Amino acid sequence: METLARKNHILDQWCAKVGRDPGEIERSTSARSGPEGLGEQLIAIGERLITIGTDGSSGFDLALTRDWLQFRDEQNNPLARLGW
């Protein structure tokens, strides 16, 4: 997480130098675990596209996908963040 935050900070500095809005850049990373705890941290450092992978070794267990989709939906729905 620290490395990713540092890289995002460097990108922000370069944007300031060249006069570019850093919000125009879609920042992405991959996740190997669920969003509990990690999701909020990634959002806080500017990540908006979080990719996950699955393969046959897990028997194509899509629980991680479900968890991240639920997290995404909660982030995109202001009422969900209020507990509605």
N, C-alpha and C positions, 0 to 999 in steps of 0.2 A: 504494500500500500504506500509506503514511504517513497519508493522509487517512482511509482506512478504519479504521486502528488508532486514530486520534484520535477518530473518531466512536464507536467501540466503547467507548473509555475514558470518554467523556462519558456514554454510556448506562449504563455501570457506576456512575458517580457518581450519576446520577439514581436508579438502583435503590437505592443505599445510602441516599439521602435519604428515599425513600418506603417503605423496608423491603421491597423486592421482590427475590426471588432472580433475579439476572441470567441464571442458567442456564435459566430458564423461557422465555426469549425466543430464538426461532430466528433466528439472524443469517444473512443471505444476501447474495450478491453474484454478479455475472456474470463469466465468464472468456472471454477471446478467444484464449488460448493454453493449452498443455498444462500438466499438473500438475507437471512436473519443476521443482523449486525453488519455484514459485508455490504449489503445493498445501500444502506444509509450512508456508509462511508464513501462508497463509489459516487453517489449522487453529490455528496459534499465537496468532492474534489473535482467535479465537473464531468464525470463520465455519464453518457446518456445512452450509448449503444453497448449492451452487454451480451456477448455471445456465449453460448454453451455448446458442448458437443455431446454426442452419445455414440456408442458403438455396441457391437454385439457382446462385448465382454460383460456388460451389465444386464444382458438380456433385454436390451432396449427399454430399460426402466425410465420412463419419462416423468418421474416425480419431480426431478430437478427443474425440468422445463415447466411443469405446472406451477411450481413455487415461484419461479422468476416471472411467469406471466401474471400471476396473481399480484406480485409485488409491482410490476409495471402498471397494472390496472389501478391499483391503489394509489400509485404516484400520480397517475393521470386524471384521477377523479377526486376533486377537492372535497366532495361529501364523504368519500371513503376515509380520507385522512381525518375527518372529524368524527368518525365512528358511526356514520349513517349506513 
